[in-house]
Amino acid sequence: MHRTPAAGPPGPSPAAPGTGTASAPARHPRALEPVTAILIVLLSVLGALIGIVLITSLGVSPNTAVIGALVAMLVGRIPVGALVKMRSLHRQNLVQSAISGSTFAAANSLMTPIAVPFALGRTDLVWPMLGGATIGLAVDSWVLYRVFDSKLLPATNAWPAGIAAAETIKAGDSGGKKAVVLGASAVVGLLGALMKIPTSAAGVAFLGNVWALLMFGIGLLVAQYAPTLLDVNLSAEYVPHGLMIGAGLVALAQAGMLMRNRGGSKQQAGAADAADDGTPELTVGSTRLRRGLLEGVVLFTAGAVVVAITGGLIGGMSVPGLIGWVLLAGAAALVHQLIVGLAAMHSGWFPAFAVTLIVLIVGLFLDIPTVPLALLVGYTASTGPAFADLGYDFKAGWLLRRDAVPWQPYEMAGRREQYIAQVLGFAVALGVVALAWHAFFTDGKVPPVSKVYVTTITSGLDPHTMTTLLLWAIPGALIQLIGGSSRQLGVLLATGLLVATANAGWMVLGALAVRYGYTRWRRRGVRTAEERIRRDEQSDNDMSLVGAGLIAGSSLNDISKLTKAF
């Protein structure tokens, strides 16, 4: 498995109170401390509003983590009483976790699902759908909290936006050369994004798994040039969706394999679970992974029951049909969550819209009636984005805490506080959406993706579509099987085909070439294996900083789109 620059368990360092990454206080700062909590609430309101405005006007949801980190840094520089506490990198991490969580929760997990029944003309189902979406959001984040840094979703994998947030926080604290490199890269990323160049794609390529990103770049290029060279629109023919179905099914089977306990040893409480499979650098072993995913199945299914009851499906469907709907909704929510999370972990993009569309197509094939299908689509759409975003934030915290001594207790405490911060951000997002949705929707500001879902539901299924999906599922499954669970080649190829951002493929492949060339250049004159490893680590660190800056600059451009939205 490719390791990012921060891979592996932390080495020993002096345990002394401080705010930098080389040391950590004996107790991790708490999310509910008065100053931190107040800042979390205020910035979460801002993040939720940004998310709602952009998703309803432009159809995008920006990553506001870098904005939250910058604001927390500025507050920490105010020499007034308790505000000085915000100089702590770990408190800044809590704040950036909350604002990014509130942004994605408001835009993707809440506003988009409730827009589906509204666009269908069933305004009476908006509130039941909001309740179901809230359950989906809550379970989504809980499952990620339970299984992050397992063999399925290891912290050592890319999670690109998390690296960008962590490097921004560290550079703001330490200054010096790192701050200059990060700042210069951010300027390049911002300028490129302003000129419609997908600089974030290059940033991701400097950070992630080479093989996974190679397939992602190939998918992007094929999607870009197939209409002109092959005279075929792959998305319109549902080719990427078929590939994703095949790759997704194999990915689920691979996840099931990772859930097995191969260690054969008895599980002990707490930290011992991390070593149950012989991988001590992981904080979550196979037992907790298995329990976390099973909890997800049960909770998602229970949430589907709530949606069925509040949405009036009882009485409108036969008992077997209702049972089938509930089971399908619970399974679809978990599948959607995992595929979106795996894609985000490796590439920094998550194909939430496309995977939800696959669920919709399956529902059409099963001849599910219009209203139950709309609720199924909305419930499924509520999962995934928050799962991916929390993974980014946990990655950032993992990087900031990796030199703490003792490491594992501090890491687990920090992760718990990040989860609490995000839950607080989710609560704020729910309040903002509950107050704002009616004004936005009645003004015609409905998320574009929700309109696409409704149009697809009302127009029905082309008889040839399912044949195409099943046909292309075969190569998708084979590619995913060949790559294995650590590379996710099939999922990433399908993601590239579905994202289809113009010129992003060239940026990914070009950055991979630069990364390879720089690594080879750093190896010049090396004569021993130990020296080669050291040089490669230095190369990865340099590339990580540049990639983080490019992603941070692109994120700033996303926020600047507010002016266009207004």
Backbone hydrogen bonds, N-H to C=O, Kabsch-Sander energy under -0.5 kcal/mol:
donor,donor_aa,acceptor,acceptor_aa,energy
4,T,156,T,-1.4
7,A,4,T,-2.4
16,A,14,P,-1.0
23,S,20,G,-0.5
33,E,30,R,-1.2
37,A,33,E,-3.4
38,I,34,P,-2.5
39,L,35,V,-2.2
40,I,36,T,-2.5
41,V,37,A,-2.5
42,L,38,I,-2.4
43,L,39,L,-2.5
44,S,40,I,-2.1
45,V,41,V,-2.0
46,L,42,L,-1.7
47,G,43,L,-3.0
48,A,44,S,-2.7
49,L,45,V,-2.3
50,I,46,L,-2.5
51,G,47,G,-2.6
52,I,48,A,-2.5
53,V,49,L,-2.5
54,L,50,I,-2.3
55,I,51,G,-2.3
56,T,52,I,-1.8
57,S,53,V,-1.3
58,L,54,L,-2.1
59,G,54,L,-1.4
60,V,54,L,-1.2
64,T,62,P,-0.8
68,G,64,T,-2.4
69,A,65,A,-2.3
70,L,66,V,-2.4
71,V,67,I,-2.5
72,A,68,G,-2.4
73,M,69,A,-2.2
74,L,70,L,-2.3
75,V,71,V,-2.6
76,G,72,A,-2.1
77,R,73,M,-0.8
77,R,74,L,-0.8
78,I,75,V,-1.6
80,V,78,I,-2.5
83,L,80,V,-2.1
84,V,81,G,-1.4
85,K,82,A,-1.6
86,M,83,L,-1.8
87,R,84,V,-2.0
88,S,85,K,-1.9
89,L,19,T,-0.9
92,Q,88,S,-2.1
93,N,89,L,-1.9
94,L,90,H,-1.5
95,V,91,R,-2.1
96,Q,92,Q,-2.6
97,S,93,N,-1.8
98,A,94,L,-1.8
99,I,95,V,-2.3
100,S,96,Q,-1.7
101,G,97,S,-1.9
102,S,98,A,-2.5
103,T,99,I,-1.8
104,F,100,S,-2.1
105,A,101,G,-2.4
106,A,102,S,-2.4
107,A,103,T,-2.3
108,N,104,F,-1.9
109,S,104,F,-1.7
110,L,105,A,-1.3
111,M,106,A,-2.2
112,T,107,A,-1.3
114,I,110,L,-1.9
115,A,111,M,-1.2
116,V,112,T,-0.6
116,V,113,P,-1.2
118,F,114,I,-1.1
119,A,115,A,-2.8
120,L,116,V,-1.3
121,G,118,F,-1.6
122,R,117,P,-2.7
123,T,121,G,-0.8
125,L,122,R,-1.8
126,V,123,T,-1.4
129,M,125,L,-2.3
130,L,126,V,-2.3
131,G,127,W,-2.2
132,G,128,P,-2.3
133,A,129,M,-2.9
134,T,130,L,-2.1
135,I,131,G,-1.8
136,G,132,G,-2.5
137,L,133,A,-2.7
138,A,134,T,-2.4
139,V,135,I,-2.8
140,D,136,G,-2.5
141,S,137,L,-2.1
142,W,138,A,-2.0
143,V,139,V,-2.6
144,L,140,D,-1.7
145,Y,141,S,-2.3
146,R,142,W,-1.8
147,V,143,V,-1.9
148,F,144,L,-2.0
149,D,153,L,-2.9
150,S,147,V,-0.9
157,N,154,P,-1.2
159,W,345,M,-2.9
162,G,159,W,-1.6
163,I,159,W,-1.3
164,A,160,P,-2.1
165,A,161,A,-2.1
166,A,162,G,-2.5
167,E,163,I,-2.8
168,T,164,A,-1.9
169,I,165,A,-2.2
170,K,166,A,-2.7
171,A,167,E,-2.6
172,G,168,T,-2.1
173,D,169,I,-1.3
174,S,170,K,-2.7
175,G,171,A,-2.5
179,A,175,G,-0.9
180,V,176,G,-1.8
181,V,177,K,-2.8
182,L,178,K,-2.8
183,G,179,A,-2.8
184,A,180,V,-2.8
185,S,181,V,-2.4
186,A,182,L,-2.4
187,V,183,G,-2.1
188,V,184,A,-2.1
189,G,185,S,-2.7
190,L,186,A,-2.7
191,L,187,V,-2.8
192,G,188,V,-2.7
193,A,189,G,-2.1
194,L,190,L,-2.4
195,M,191,L,-1.4
196,K,193,A,-1.8
197,I,192,G,-3.2
199,T,197,I,-2.6
201,A,198,P,-1.2
202,A,198,P,-0.8
203,G,199,T,-2.1
204,V,200,S,-2.4
205,A,201,A,-1.7
206,F,202,A,-1.1
206,F,203,G,-0.6
207,L,204,V,-1.9
208,G,204,V,-2.1
213,L,209,N,-2.6
214,L,210,V,-2.2
215,M,211,W,-1.9
216,F,212,A,-2.0
217,G,213,L,-2.8
218,I,214,L,-2.2
219,G,215,M,-2.4
220,L,216,F,-2.1
221,L,217,G,-2.3
222,V,218,I,-2.7
223,A,219,G,-2.3
224,Q,220,L,-1.8
225,Y,221,L,-2.3
226,A,222,V,-2.2
229,L,225,Y,-3.0
230,L,226,A,-2.0
231,D,226,A,-0.7
232,V,226,A,-1.2
234,L,232,V,-0.9
237,E,233,N,-1.6
238,Y,235,S,-1.2
239,V,234,L,-2.2
242,G,238,Y,-1.7
243,L,239,V,-2.3
244,M,240,P,-2.5
245,I,241,H,-2.1
246,G,242,G,-2.2
247,A,243,L,-2.8
248,G,244,M,-2.9
249,L,245,I,-2.2
250,V,246,G,-1.8
251,A,247,A,-2.6
252,L,248,G,-2.2
253,A,249,L,-1.8
254,Q,250,V,-2.7
255,A,251,A,-2.3
256,G,252,L,-2.1
257,M,253,A,-1.8
258,L,254,Q,-1.9
259,M,255,A,-1.2
260,R,257,M,-1.1
262,R,260,R,-0.9
272,A,269,A,-1.5
273,D,270,G,-1.3
274,A,271,A,-1.6
275,A,272,A,-1.4
276,D,273,D,-1.2
278,G,275,A,-1.7
282,L,279,T,-1.8
283,T,149,D,-0.6
284,V,149,D,-1.7
289,L,285,G,-2.2
290,R,286,S,-2.5
291,R,287,T,-2.5
292,G,288,R,-3.0
293,L,289,L,-2.3
294,L,290,R,-2.3
295,E,291,R,-2.7
296,G,292,G,-1.8
297,V,293,L,-2.1
298,V,294,L,-2.3
299,L,295,E,-2.9
300,F,296,G,-2.8
301,T,297,V,-2.0
302,A,298,V,-2.3
303,G,299,L,-2.4
304,A,300,F,-1.9
305,V,301,T,-1.7
306,V,302,A,-1.8
307,V,303,G,-2.2
308,A,304,A,-2.5
309,I,305,V,-2.2
310,T,306,V,-2.9
311,G,307,V,-2.3
312,G,309,I,-1.2
313,L,308,A,-2.2
314,I,308,A,-0.9
315,G,317,M,-0.6
316,G,313,L,-1.2
317,M,313,L,-1.1
322,L,318,S,-2.9
323,I,319,V,-2.6
324,G,320,P,-2.5
325,W,321,G,-2.3
326,V,322,L,-2.4
327,L,323,I,-2.4
328,L,324,G,-2.5
329,A,325,W,-2.8
330,G,326,V,-2.4
331,A,327,L,-2.4
332,A,328,L,-3.0
333,A,329,A,-2.1
334,L,330,G,-1.6
335,V,331,A,-2.7
336,H,332,A,-2.8
337,Q,333,A,-2.1
338,L,334,L,-2.4
339,I,335,V,-2.5
340,V,336,H,-2.2
341,G,337,Q,-2.3
342,L,338,L,-2.7
343,A,339,I,-2.2
344,A,340,V,-2.3
345,M,341,G,-2.4
346,H,342,L,-1.6
347,S,343,A,-2.7
348,G,343,A,-0.6
348,G,344,A,-1.4
349,W,343,A,-0.6
352,A,350,F,-1.9
355,V,351,P,-2.3
356,T,352,A,-2.2
357,L,353,F,-2.1
358,I,354,A,-1.6
359,V,355,V,-1.8
360,L,356,T,-2.2
361,I,357,L,-2.4
362,V,358,I,-2.4
363,G,359,V,-2.3
364,L,360,L,-2.3
365,F,361,I,-2.4
366,L,362,V,-2.0
367,D,364,L,-1.2
368,I,363,G,-2.4
373,L,369,P,-2.2
374,A,370,T,-2.4
375,L,371,V,-2.2
376,L,372,P,-2.2
377,V,373,L,-2.6
378,G,374,A,-2.4
379,Y,375,L,-2.6
380,T,376,L,-2.3
381,A,377,V,-2.5
382,S,378,G,-0.9
382,S,379,Y,-0.5
383,T,380,T,-1.7
388,A,384,G,-2.6
389,D,385,P,-2.8
390,L,386,A,-2.6
391,G,387,F,-1.4
392,Y,388,A,-2.0
393,D,389,D,-2.2
394,F,390,L,-2.8
395,K,391,G,-2.2
396,A,392,Y,-2.1
397,G,393,D,-2.5
398,W,394,F,-2.7
399,L,395,K,-2.2
400,L,396,A,-2.0
401,R,397,G,-1.9
402,R,398,W,-0.6
402,R,399,L,-0.5
403,D,21,T,-0.5
404,A,401,R,-2.0
410,Y,406,P,-0.9
411,E,407,W,-2.9
412,M,408,Q,-2.6
413,A,409,P,-2.1
414,G,410,Y,-2.6
415,R,411,E,-2.4
416,R,412,M,-2.0
417,E,413,A,-2.1
418,Q,414,G,-2.2
419,Y,415,R,-2.1
420,I,416,R,-2.1
421,A,417,E,-2.4
422,Q,418,Q,-2.5
423,V,419,Y,-2.4
424,L,420,I,-2.2
425,G,421,A,-2.1
426,F,422,Q,-2.8
427,A,423,V,-2.4
428,V,424,L,-2.0
429,A,425,G,-2.4
430,L,426,F,-2.6
431,G,427,A,-2.0
432,V,428,V,-2.4
433,V,429,A,-2.7
434,A,430,L,-2.5
435,L,431,G,-1.6
436,A,432,V,-2.0
437,W,433,V,-2.5
440,F,436,A,-2.0
441,F,437,W,-3.0
442,T,438,H,-2.4
443,D,439,A,-0.8
444,G,441,F,-1.8
445,K,440,F,-2.5
446,V,444,G,-1.4
450,S,447,P,-0.8
451,K,447,P,-1.3
452,V,448,P,-1.8
453,Y,449,V,-2.2
454,V,450,S,-2.2
455,T,451,K,-2.6
456,T,452,V,-2.4
457,I,453,Y,-2.4
458,T,454,V,-2.5
459,S,455,T,-1.9
460,G,456,T,-1.4
465,T,462,D,-1.8
466,M,462,D,-0.6
467,T,463,P,-0.5
468,T,464,H,-2.1
469,L,465,T,-2.6
470,L,466,M,-2.5
471,L,467,T,-2.3
472,W,468,T,-2.5
473,A,469,L,-1.2
474,I,470,L,-0.7
474,I,471,L,-0.9
476,G,472,W,-1.5
477,A,473,A,-2.3
478,L,474,I,-2.2
479,I,475,P,-2.6
480,Q,476,G,-2.0
481,L,477,A,-2.3
482,I,478,L,-2.5
483,G,479,I,-2.1
484,G,480,Q,-1.7
487,R,484,G,-0.7
488,Q,484,G,-1.9
492,L,488,Q,-2.4
493,L,489,L,-2.4
494,A,490,G,-2.3
495,T,491,V,-2.1
496,G,492,L,-2.3
497,L,493,L,-2.1
498,L,494,A,-2.1
499,V,495,T,-3.1
500,A,496,G,-2.2
504,A,501,T,-1.6
505,G,501,T,-0.6
507,M,503,N,-1.7
508,V,504,A,-2.4
509,L,505,G,-2.7
510,G,506,W,-2.6
511,A,507,M,-2.2
512,L,508,V,-2.2
513,A,509,L,-2.0
514,V,510,G,-2.3
515,R,511,A,-2.8
516,Y,512,L,-2.4
517,G,513,A,-2.7
518,Y,514,V,-2.8
519,T,515,R,-2.1
520,R,516,Y,-2.3
521,W,517,G,-2.2
522,R,518,Y,-2.3
523,R,519,T,-1.0
524,R,521,W,-1.3
526,V,523,R,-2.2
532,R,528,T,-1.9
533,I,529,A,-2.3
534,R,530,E,-2.1
535,R,531,E,-2.5
536,D,532,R,-2.6
537,E,533,I,-2.1
538,Q,534,R,-2.0
539,S,535,R,-2.5
540,D,536,D,-2.6
541,N,537,E,-2.3
542,D,538,Q,-2.3
543,M,539,S,-2.6
544,S,540,D,-2.5
545,L,541,N,-1.9
546,V,542,D,-2.0
547,G,543,M,-2.9
548,A,544,S,-2.5
549,G,545,L,-1.9
550,L,546,V,-2.2
551,I,547,G,-2.2
552,A,548,A,-2.5
553,G,549,G,-2.6
554,S,550,L,-2.1
555,S,551,I,-2.2
556,L,552,A,-1.9
557,N,553,G,-1.6
558,D,554,S,-1.6
559,I,555,S,-1.7
560,S,556,L,-1.7
561,K,557,N,-0.7
561,K,558,D,-0.9
562,L,559,I,-2.0
563,T,560,S,-1.3
565,A,561,K,-2.3
566,F,562,L,-2.6
